[in-house]
Every structure is written in C-alpha cells, then in structure tokens.
Amino acid sequence: MDLRELVVVGGGPSGMAAALSAHECGVRNILLLERDQHLGGILNQCVHVGFGLVYFGEVLTGPEYAERFIQRVISTPGIEVSTGSYVAELKPGKVLTYLRTGEIRTVRARALLMATGCRERTREMIQIPGTRPAGVFSAGLAQKMINIEGLLPGRRIVIIGSGDIGLIMARRFTLEGAVVSAVVEIQPQHTGLRRNIVQCLDDFDIPLYLSHRVSWIYGKNRVEGVDVARVDELGREIDSTRFSLECDTVLVSVGLIPENELIEMAGVAIDRRSNTPVSSDLNYTSVAGLFVCGNAFKVYDIVDSVTRDSTIAGRQAAEYLAAEGGISTRA
C-alpha cells in the first residue's frame, strides 16, 4: 500500500490551492488525484470572463484562472499529480482506493483533503411533470457541450432557475445564435449574482419570470414546449395564470449539491439538508485529519473565495501533520 503525508482529492481550483498551500507550509509528500484527464475542474469549461477580480485583481476567463495554478502545481517538487484517477472508495483510517486505466491502486494518507466540488440538481429533484423527451439538460452539461465539445444542444431555449450557470448559459446560447425564450424562477427574487442578471439577461433582452414555475414539459421525441404559471408565496400554481412557450431545449439550473459521498463512507458526520460535513469550523470534519474544502464544504458564489478558503485548508492540514508527529520532507 502506498503511504502519503497528504492526499488531495480533486484537481480543480480548490484542490490545487490547498495542495500548494500545504507545500508552502512544509508538506512535501503530496499526492493530488483528479478523475478528469486534465487539472482545472469546472473552470476549463467556463470561457467567460469575471474570474480573478478579487484574488488576482485582474479580469480572467476560467481557463486562464486555472492555468495559473496548474503551472505552479506541475512545477512544484513534492506534489505528484495523478489525472484520470477515479476515487471509488474511502475507508476509515484515510485509506483510498482509486482506479486508473488498467489498474486499481490503494493509498493511505496521514492527512486527507477532499476537494470534490458539486454536482447539479436535476429535473427529477424538483419534480417537473410532463413527458420525458430529449432536450432536457443541466446547465453545466450544456456549457460543456458548447465550450468543450463544440456542440449546440438546441435552438430555442427555456431555462429553469436563475442560478449563475443558467444565467451565463442564457448569454452563451444567444451569442451562438439560439433564442432564449425565458428564464423561469420560482422564487420572488433571482438566485444568481446581480452582475449576471444585468450582463446575461438585461443586456440581451431575455425575460426573467420571477415567482413562476415550469408546470409541464411537452414533447414526444424532442422537447416541443413548456407551460409556465405564476405561483403564490407557498409555491402553489395560481389559477388562470398558465401560458405556453415553444422551445426545443430546457436547461435546468436549480442549484448545486456538494459531492460528499466518499467522506460519508469514512464515517464523517453529514448535514442531510445541505450534504455538507457537520463542522465546528471552516474546512474541518468530525474525523481528525480529514478536511473538506471548496464547494464540497459549502457552495461558494465566486472562485476567488474558494481559493482563499482552500489555501486555509492546506495550512490546516500541515498544522495537523505537524501536531501528529511532524511533517515528512521526503518528496
């Protein structure tokens, strides 16, 4: 079994910032596991600007922001990067099993930093009735299709939810020549950043329906349209307010769920309402030496804040190692 001072799971902005911070605090025997083939995480598909304003004092795209950390990580002795590595199991004692092409590996960590990020809520989680045709996507999947794979998922779009990813995709679809018929939000106020409302909706005359919900999705093979209705303060449909919108694509942007199933395997106490670790302080869990940072610890609005708090997590892991018998300098 491989033994490491520190294992970091997740090679997005959180995991990279934490690994670099731990290294700066003297930890040298660090293994960084990333399930994708490239470091950078979700930032690789975020080609719009707006990153780095706080942390770097510059306006960067997502890939530009990620690249600054990628270059530091891959050039830092003492941080071993293993991409294409999917962590399948985490046992008590900070023992991880991960899969690489053609092999299964096991590693034990003295300290463990989980930077596993979030996944998107789905149509089924918010119980939108109707048929089940093709053309219903999560906003993040649509973003990956356009920005990474060069595919346009649809031509006439309705977006459910006013989260930031959905707002940004409203603009992205419009710039690609598609028509965004509406953004539909069940709450009486939008849930995304104000700047995204202005830059992604107002600037392109895309209507935002607050206190409304998509009450039905139509279509046999492909989405053909949706019904939209106004709701009261309890989220109940108000009679005689329903209207229809033609579309061939529905994007769901209704929030994120921290990915913490692995730490649950290891016995970490989980808050069932938020799927985040029960914690007495930032980045800590109920298991000594097991830290969670970034969007896996709580959902952040901007990546600059993720970097700031994940840097703290790296220091916390180093302090734990020092208190538990010193930090190995073996690279």
C-alpha positions in Angstrom: 0.0 0.0 0.0 1.2 3.5 -0.9 1.7 5.8 2.1 1.5 9.6 1.8 1.7 12.5 4.1 -1.1 14.3 2.3 -3.6 13.2 -0.3 -5.8 15.8 -2.1 -8.8 14.5 -4.0 -9.9 16.9 -6.7 -7.7 18.9 -9.1 -10.0 21.9 -9.5 -9.2 25.4 -8.1 -9.9 24.2 -4.6 -7.6 21.1 -4.6 -4.8 22.9 -6.4 -4.9 25.9 -4.0 -4.9 23.5 -1.0 -2.0 21.4 -2.3 0.1 24.4 -3.0 -0.7 25.9 0.4 0.3 22.7 2.2 3.5 22.6 0.3 4.3 26.1 1.2 3.8 25.1 4.9 6.5 22.3 4.5 4.5 19.3 3.4 6.4 17.5 0.6 4.9 14.1 0.1 1.6 15.1 -1.6 -0.5 13.1 -4.0 -3.1 15.0 -6.0 -5.8 12.8 -7.5 -8.1 14.1 -10.4 -10.6 12.0 -12.1 -10.5 14.0 -15.4 -7.6 13.9 -17.8 -6.7 17.5 -17.0 -6.4 19.7 -14.0 -8.6 22.7 -13.7 -12.0 21.2 -12.9 -15.1 23.2 -13.9 -13.1 26.2 -14.8 -11.9 24.6 -18.0 -15.4 25.0 -19.5 -16.0 28.5 -18.1 -14.7 30.5 -21.1 -16.4 33.7 -20.0 -14.6 36.5 -18.1 -15.2 37.5 -14.5 -12.7 35.3 -12.6 -9.8 36.6 -10.5 -11.2 40.1 -9.7 -10.7 39.6 -6.0 -7.8 37.1 -5.8 -5.6 38.4 -8.7 -7.1 41.9 -9.2 -7.5 41.0 -12.8 -10.3 40.0 -15.2 -9.6 36.4 -16.3 -11.5 33.6 -18.0 -12.0 30.4 -16.2 -9.2 28.6 -18.1 -6.8 31.5 -17.6 -7.5 31.4 -13.8 -7.0 27.7 -13.7 -3.8 27.8 -15.7 -2.1 30.0 -13.2 -2.5 27.2 -10.6 -1.9 24.3 -13.0 1.6 25.6 -13.9 2.5 26.1 -10.3 1.3 22.6 -9.3 3.0 20.7 -12.1 6.3 22.5 -11.5 6.3 22.0 -7.7 8.6 19.2 -6.5 6.8 17.2 -3.8 3.4 17.4 -5.4 2.7 14.3 -7.5 -0.3 14.7 -9.9 -2.3 11.7 -11.0 -5.0 12.6 -13.5 -7.5 10.0 -14.9 -7.7 8.7 -11.3 -11.2 8.0 -10.0 -11.5 7.5 -6.3 -14.0 4.7 -5.8 -13.8 4.1 -2.0 -12.7 5.8 1.1 -12.3 3.7 4.2 -11.9 4.8 7.9 -8.2 5.4 8.6 -8.0 7.6 5.4 -7.4 4.7 3.1 -8.4 5.4 -0.5 -8.9 3.1 -3.5 -8.7 4.7 -6.9 -8.9 3.5 -10.4 -6.6 4.3 -13.2 -6.5 2.9 -16.7 -5.8 -0.8 -16.3 -5.2 -0.8 -12.6 -6.5 -0.3 -9.1 -4.4 1.4 -6.5 -4.7 1.9 -2.7 -3.1 4.7 -0.7 -3.2 5.6 3.0 -2.9 9.3 3.9 -1.8 10.7 7.2 -3.9 13.8 6.3 -6.6 14.0 3.6 -8.0 17.0 1.8 -11.3 16.4 -0.1 -11.9 19.0 -2.8 -14.6 17.1 -4.8 -16.8 20.0 -5.7 -20.5 19.8 -6.5 -23.0 18.2 -8.9 -26.1 19.8 -10.3 -29.7 19.2 -9.2 -31.8 17.5 -11.8 -35.3 17.8 -13.2 -36.3 14.8 -11.1 -35.2 16.5 -7.9 -37.6 19.4 -8.4 -40.4 17.2 -9.8 -41.4 18.9 -13.1 -44.2 16.9 -14.6 -44.7 16.1 -18.3 -43.2 13.7 -20.8 -39.6 12.7 -20.9 -38.3 13.8 -24.3 -34.7 14.5 -25.4 -33.6 18.1 -25.0 -33.6 18.5 -21.2 -30.1 19.3 -19.9 -28.5 20.5 -16.8 -26.9 24.0 -17.4 -23.4 22.7 -16.7 -23.8 19.9 -19.2 -24.9 22.3 -21.9 -22.0 24.5 -21.0 -19.6 21.6 -21.5 -21.2 20.7 -24.8 -20.8 24.2 -26.2 -17.5 25.3 -24.8 -15.6 22.0 -24.8 -17.2 19.7 -27.4 -18.3 22.4 -29.8 -21.9 21.2 -29.9 -25.1 23.4 -29.8 -27.7 21.5 -27.7 -30.7 23.4 -29.1 -32.0 26.4 -30.9 -34.9 27.7 -28.8 -34.3 27.5 -25.0 -36.2 27.9 -21.8 -34.1 28.0 -18.6 -35.5 26.8 -15.3 -33.8 28.6 -12.4 -31.8 31.8 -12.1 -28.6 30.4 -10.8 -25.4 31.8 -12.2 -24.6 28.9 -14.5 -28.1 29.2 -16.1 -27.7 33.0 -16.5 -24.3 32.6 -18.1 -25.7 30.0 -20.5 -28.6 32.3 -21.5 -25.9 34.7 -22.8 -23.8 31.9 -24.3 -26.7 30.4 -26.3 -27.7 33.9 -27.5 -24.2 34.6 -28.7 -24.3 31.3 -30.6 -27.4 32.4 -32.5 -30.0 30.5 -30.4 -33.1 32.1 -28.9 -33.6 32.1 -25.2 -37.3 32.5 -24.7 -37.3 32.9 -20.9 -35.6 32.3 -17.6 -38.2 31.0 -15.1 -37.6 31.3 -11.4 -39.9 30.0 -8.7 -38.6 32.4 -6.0 -39.7 36.0 -5.8 -36.0 37.1 -6.3 -33.2 35.8 -8.5 -30.6 33.5 -7.1 -27.6 34.4 -9.2 -25.3 37.4 -8.9 -26.7 40.8 -9.8 -24.0 41.3 -12.4 -25.1 38.2 -14.2 -28.7 39.4 -14.3 -27.5 42.6 -16.0 -24.8 41.2 -18.3 -26.6 38.0 -19.3 -30.3 38.8 -19.3 -30.9 42.6 -19.4 -28.2 43.3 -22.0 -29.8 40.7 -24.3 -33.5 41.5 -23.5 -34.1 38.0 -22.2 -37.2 37.9 -20.0 -37.0 36.8 -16.4 -40.2 35.4 -14.8 -39.9 35.6 -11.0 -42.5 33.7 -8.8 -43.2 31.4 -11.8 -42.5 27.7 -12.4 -42.5 25.4 -15.4 -45.6 23.4 -14.7 -45.3 20.9 -17.7 -42.8 19.8 -20.3 -44.2 18.7 -23.7 -42.7 16.6 -26.4 -42.6 13.0 -27.8 -39.1 12.5 -29.1 -37.8 16.0 -28.6 -38.9 18.9 -26.3 -41.6 20.9 -28.1 -42.7 23.4 -25.4 -43.4 24.1 -21.8 -46.2 25.5 -19.7 -45.3 28.3 -17.3 -47.5 29.5 -14.4 -47.3 32.1 -11.6 -47.0 30.7 -8.1 -48.0 32.1 -4.7 -45.7 32.5 -1.7 -46.0 28.7 -0.9 -45.0 27.8 -4.5 -48.5 26.7 -5.5 -49.8 27.5 -9.0 -52.2 30.4 -9.2 -55.3 29.6 -11.3 -55.6 31.1 -14.8 -52.0 32.2 -14.9 -50.7 29.4 -17.1 -49.2 30.2 -20.5 -47.1 28.2 -23.1 -43.7 28.8 -24.6 -42.4 26.9 -27.6 -38.9 25.5 -27.2 -36.8 22.5 -28.2 -34.5 22.6 -25.2 -35.0 23.0 -21.5 -32.0 23.9 -19.2 -32.2 23.1 -15.5 -30.2 25.5 -13.3 -31.7 25.0 -9.8 -28.7 24.7 -7.5 -25.8 22.5 -6.6 -25.2 19.6 -4.3 -21.8 19.1 -2.7 -20.3 15.7 -3.6 -19.5 14.2 -0.2 -20.5 10.5 -0.6 -16.8 9.5 -0.2 -16.4 11.1 3.2 -19.6 9.5 4.3 -18.0 6.1 3.6 -15.3 7.1 6.1 -17.7 7.9 8.8 -17.8 11.7 8.6 -20.9 13.3 10.0 -23.1 14.8 7.2 -25.7 17.5 7.4 -28.5 15.9 5.4 -30.1 19.2 4.5 -27.0 20.5 2.6 -25.0 17.3 2.1 -22.0 19.1 3.7 -19.9 17.9 6.6 -21.0 18.8 10.1 -18.2 21.1 11.2 -17.1 23.2 14.1 -15.0 25.4 11.9 -14.1 26.1 8.2 -12.9 23.0 6.4 -13.0 20.7 9.4 -14.9 17.5 9.7 -15.8 15.1 12.5 -12.8 12.9 11.6 -9.4 14.1 12.7 -7.1 14.8 9.8 -9.8 14.7 7.2 -10.6 18.1 5.7 -13.1 19.2 3.1 -12.6 22.5 1.2 -14.1 24.5 -1.6 -17.6 23.8 -2.9 -17.6 20.4 -1.2 -17.6 22.2 2.2 -20.1 24.8 1.2 -21.3 26.3 -2.1 -19.5 29.5 -3.0 -20.5 32.3 -5.3 -17.1 33.0 -6.8 -13.9 31.0 -7.3 -11.8 33.7 -5.6 -13.4 32.8 -2.3 -12.9 29.1 -3.0 -9.2 29.8 -3.5 -8.9 31.8 -0.3 -10.6 29.3 1.9 -8.8 26.3 0.3 -5.5 27.9 0.9 -6.5 27.9 4.6 -7.3 24.2 4.3 -3.8 23.5 3.1 -2.4 25.2 6.2 -4.8 23.4 8.4 -3.6 20.0 7.0 0.0 21.0 7.5 -0.7 22.0 11.1 -2.4 18.7 11.8 0.6 16.8 10.4 3.0 18.8 12.5 1.0 18.1 15.6 0.7 14.4 14.9 4.4 13.7 14.7 6.0 16.1 12.3 6.0 16.7 8.6 8.0 14.5 6.3 10.2 16.3 3.8 10.5 13.2 1.6 9.5 14.2 -1.9 
